[in-house]
Amino acid sequence: MPHGHDFEVIAQMSHELLDDGVPRGGRGFDVALHNICSELDERPFSQMAPGVNQTLTGIAAYIFERMVSKYPNLSGVEVTDGRYSGKVSA
Protein backbone atom coordinates (compact mmCIF):
# COMPACT_ATOMS: atom_id res chain seq x y z
CA MET A 1 0.00 0.00 0.00
CA PRO A 2 1.43 3.43 -0.90
CA HIS A 3 2.25 5.81 1.88
CA GLY A 4 3.28 9.44 1.96
CA HIS A 5 5.37 11.93 3.84
CA ASP A 6 4.96 15.59 4.62
CA PHE A 7 7.89 17.84 3.76
CA GLU A 8 8.64 21.53 3.87
CA VAL A 9 10.76 22.92 1.03
CA ILE A 10 12.76 26.11 1.53
CA ALA A 11 14.48 27.58 -1.53
CA GLN A 12 16.66 30.67 -1.40
CA MET A 13 17.89 32.88 -4.18
CA SER A 14 20.29 35.79 -4.04
CA HIS A 15 19.27 38.74 -6.18
CA GLU A 16 19.58 42.43 -6.76
CA LEU A 17 16.50 44.56 -6.17
CA LEU A 18 15.03 46.74 -8.86
CA ASP A 19 13.93 50.27 -8.04
CA ASP A 20 10.35 49.13 -7.49
CA GLY A 21 11.47 46.35 -5.10
CA VAL A 22 10.88 43.44 -7.47
CA PRO A 23 13.73 40.89 -7.42
CA ARG A 24 15.69 40.86 -10.68
CA GLY A 25 15.49 37.42 -12.28
CA GLY A 26 13.06 36.11 -9.68
CA ARG A 27 9.79 36.45 -11.57
CA GLY A 28 7.85 33.21 -11.30
CA PHE A 29 10.24 31.67 -8.73
CA ASP A 30 7.50 30.73 -6.28
CA VAL A 31 5.30 29.31 -9.05
CA ALA A 32 8.15 27.21 -10.47
CA LEU A 33 8.95 25.82 -7.01
CA HIS A 34 5.28 25.11 -6.34
CA ASN A 35 4.96 23.26 -9.67
CA ILE A 36 7.93 21.00 -8.94
CA CYS A 37 6.61 20.23 -5.47
CA SER A 38 3.17 19.48 -6.93
CA GLU A 39 4.72 17.05 -9.42
CA LEU A 40 6.49 15.27 -6.56
CA ASP A 41 3.21 15.08 -4.66
CA GLU A 42 1.47 13.26 -7.52
CA ARG A 43 3.50 10.03 -7.68
CA PRO A 44 6.32 8.16 -5.96
CA PHE A 45 9.68 9.91 -6.05
CA SER A 46 11.32 6.76 -7.40
CA GLN A 47 9.11 7.09 -10.51
CA MET A 48 9.76 10.84 -10.85
CA ALA A 49 13.53 10.59 -10.62
CA PRO A 50 14.82 7.04 -10.96
CA GLY A 51 18.37 6.69 -9.72
CA VAL A 52 18.20 9.77 -7.49
CA ASN A 53 18.98 9.15 -3.82
CA GLN A 54 15.64 9.03 -2.00
CA THR A 55 16.81 10.95 1.06
CA LEU A 56 15.94 14.48 2.10
CA THR A 57 19.27 15.63 0.65
CA GLY A 58 18.56 13.72 -2.58
CA ILE A 59 15.17 15.37 -2.92
CA ALA A 60 16.72 18.80 -2.22
CA ALA A 61 19.35 18.13 -4.91
CA TYR A 62 16.65 17.09 -7.38
CA ILE A 63 14.67 20.30 -6.77
CA PHE A 64 17.86 22.39 -6.92
CA GLU A 65 18.83 20.91 -10.30
CA ARG A 66 15.34 21.50 -11.69
CA MET A 67 15.35 25.16 -10.56
CA VAL A 68 18.93 26.34 -11.10
CA SER A 69 18.83 26.39 -14.90
CA LYS A 70 16.01 28.93 -14.87
CA TYR A 71 17.18 30.71 -11.70
CA PRO A 72 21.01 30.75 -11.75
CA ASN A 73 21.07 32.85 -8.56
CA LEU A 74 19.51 29.98 -6.62
CA SER A 75 21.67 29.68 -3.53
CA GLY A 76 20.15 26.67 -1.80
CA VAL A 77 17.28 24.26 -1.30
CA GLU A 78 16.41 22.60 1.99
CA VAL A 79 13.86 19.84 2.50
CA THR A 80 12.72 19.04 6.02
CA ASP A 81 10.20 16.71 7.56
CA GLY A 82 10.16 18.67 10.82
CA ARG A 83 12.65 16.34 12.44
CA TYR A 84 15.40 15.87 9.90
CA SER A 85 16.53 17.96 6.95
CA GLY A 86 18.63 17.76 3.85
CA LYS A 87 20.18 20.78 2.20
CA VAL A 88 21.98 21.54 -1.04
CA SER A 89 23.78 24.85 -1.57
CA ALA A 90 25.37 26.45 -4.61
C-alpha positions in Angstrom: 0.0 0.0 0.0 1.4 3.4 -0.9 2.3 5.8 1.9 3.3 9.4 2.0 5.4 11.9 3.8 5.0 15.6 4.6 7.9 17.8 3.8 8.6 21.5 3.9 10.8 22.9 1.0 12.8 26.1 1.5 14.5 27.6 -1.5 16.7 30.7 -1.4 17.9 32.9 -4.2 20.3 35.8 -4.0 19.3 38.7 -6.2 19.6 42.4 -6.8 16.5 44.6 -6.2 15.0 46.7 -8.9 13.9 50.3 -8.0 10.4 49.1 -7.5 11.5 46.3 -5.1 10.9 43.4 -7.5 13.7 40.9 -7.4 15.7 40.9 -10.7 15.5 37.4 -12.3 13.1 36.1 -9.7 9.8 36.4 -11.6 7.8 33.2 -11.3 10.2 31.7 -8.7 7.5 30.7 -6.3 5.3 29.3 -9.1 8.2 27.2 -10.5 8.9 25.8 -7.0 5.3 25.1 -6.3 5.0 23.3 -9.7 7.9 21.0 -8.9 6.6 20.2 -5.5 3.2 19.5 -6.9 4.7 17.0 -9.4 6.5 15.3 -6.6 3.2 15.1 -4.7 1.5 13.3 -7.5 3.5 10.0 -7.7 6.3 8.2 -6.0 9.7 9.9 -6.1 11.3 6.8 -7.4 9.1 7.1 -10.5 9.8 10.8 -10.8 13.5 10.6 -10.6 14.8 7.0 -11.0 18.4 6.7 -9.7 18.2 9.8 -7.5 19.0 9.1 -3.8 15.6 9.0 -2.0 16.8 10.9 1.1 15.9 14.5 2.1 19.3 15.6 0.6 18.6 13.7 -2.6 15.2 15.4 -2.9 16.7 18.8 -2.2 19.4 18.1 -4.9 16.6 17.1 -7.4 14.7 20.3 -6.8 17.9 22.4 -6.9 18.8 20.9 -10.3 15.3 21.5 -11.7 15.3 25.2 -10.6 18.9 26.3 -11.1 18.8 26.4 -14.9 16.0 28.9 -14.9 17.2 30.7 -11.7 21.0 30.8 -11.7 21.1 32.8 -8.6 19.5 30.0 -6.6 21.7 29.7 -3.5 20.1 26.7 -1.8 17.3 24.3 -1.3 16.4 22.6 2.0 13.9 19.8 2.5 12.7 19.0 6.0 10.2 16.7 7.6 10.2 18.7 10.8 12.6 16.3 12.4 15.4 15.9 9.9 16.5 18.0 7.0 18.6 17.8 3.9 20.2 20.8 2.2 22.0 21.5 -1.0 23.8 24.8 -1.6 25.4 26.4 -4.6 
